[in-house]
Amino acid sequence: MKTPIANPLALAVLALLFERPMHPYEMAAILKQRHKHESIKLRYGSLYAVIDLLTARGFIEPVETSRGGRRPERTTYSLTSSGRACLRDWMHELLAEPAKEFPQFEAGLCLLPVLPPDETVTLLRHRAARLAETIAQMKLQLATMAAQDLSVMVGPEEKLPPPLLGRKFPAIFLIENEYRLAMLSAELEFVSDLVRRITEEGWGPVELWRDIQATCEKGYRERAGQPDHAARERNEHSESLGSSKP
């Protein structure tokens, strides 16, 4: 069953209300305490818009409005039976069916001829260094979280269920981090190998790539009335590429 909503933040709201009724501020606080905002984009304006949408669809409903001290009124929401069905269907779809996504890096890769090979290699090496740094940080974070008691993730208004009292972080609460780490590691391997193929094997072929980019650059500069550097760029070979041939 195709879910009628596309925003992952709506899924997070349904999942939180599956645990228990709560108000929007509490939802946001819990998502941050549990580091779920690293996997699901969280903005307060978007959160309230999602809550209004879910309410209009009948997936959640207000059950109580309260005011504490000088704080503004807070409306507590609860999950409806149709919201529970939507949550299950959505989870089934996400876990079982691979979806075509459009990562920004893939968009850059499909348009590589916009840049000359030497410049591309420099940028890819920079990306590889950033990826390696991020991977090291994530491994440390995972190790730290796995050693912590679950109580550090509980807010002031929350109580751990009895089965979780005194427990370290179970693997199920860290799985999205493991997935992200696996994807970053695979990307680092791909980027490093791509740099090697360009610089050592003349992948592209690199001379054809260079000619295509230089021709487009020359045409652009002629149309824009700029000095023509394309011929010079076409004949220049970066030291990082050496004298590789296709």
Rosetta blueprint (number, residue, H / E / L):
1 M L
2 K L
3 T L
4 P L
5 I L
6 A L
7 N L
8 P H
9 L H
10 A H
11 L H
12 A H
13 V H
14 L H
15 A H
16 L H
17 L H
18 F H
19 E H
20 R L
21 P L
22 M E
23 H L
24 P H
25 Y H
26 E H
27 M H
28 A H
29 A H
30 I H
31 L H
32 K H
33 Q H
34 R L
35 H L
36 K H
37 H H
38 E H
39 S L
40 I L
41 K L
42 L L
43 R L
44 Y H
45 G H
46 S H
47 L H
48 Y H
49 A H
50 V H
51 I H
52 D H
53 L H
54 L H
55 T H
56 A H
57 R L
58 G L
59 F L
60 I E
61 E E
62 P E
63 V E
64 E E
65 T E
66 S E
67 R L
68 G L
69 G L
70 R L
71 R L
72 P L
73 E L
74 R E
75 T E
76 T E
77 Y E
78 S E
79 L E
80 T L
81 S H
82 S H
83 G H
84 R H
85 A H
86 C H
87 L H
88 R H
89 D H
90 W H
91 M H
92 H H
93 E H
94 L H
95 L H
96 A H
97 E L
98 P L
99 A L
100 K L
101 E L
102 F L
103 P L
104 Q H
105 F H
106 E H
107 A H
108 G H
109 L H
110 C L
111 L L
112 L H
113 P H
114 V H
115 L L
116 P L
117 P H
118 D H
119 E H
120 T H
121 V H
122 T H
123 L H
124 L H
125 R H
126 H H
127 R H
128 A H
129 A H
130 R H
131 L H
132 A H
133 E H
134 T H
135 I H
136 A H
137 Q H
138 M H
139 K H
140 L H
141 Q H
142 L H
143 A H
144 T H
145 M H
146 A H
147 A H
148 Q L
149 D E
150 L H
151 S H
152 V H
153 M H
154 V L
155 G L
156 P L
157 E L
158 E L
159 K L
160 L L
161 P L
162 P H
163 P H
164 L H
165 L L
166 G L
167 R L
168 K E
169 F L
170 P L
171 A H
172 I H
173 F H
174 L L
175 I H
176 E H
177 N H
178 E H
179 Y H
180 R H
181 L H
182 A H
183 M H
184 L H
185 S H
186 A H
187 E H
188 L H
189 E H
190 F H
191 V H
192 S H
193 D H
194 L H
195 V H
196 R H
197 R H
198 I H
199 T H
200 E H
201 E H
202 G L
203 W L
204 G L
205 P L
206 V H
207 E H
208 L H
209 W H
210 R H
211 D H
212 I H
213 Q H
214 A H
215 T H
216 C H
217 E H
218 K H
219 G H
220 Y H
221 R H
222 E H
223 R H
224 A H
225 G L
226 Q L
227 P L
228 D L
229 H L
230 A H
231 A H
232 R H
233 E H
234 R H
235 N H
236 E L
237 H L
238 S L
239 E L
240 S L
241 L L
242 G L
243 S L
244 S L
245 K L
246 P L
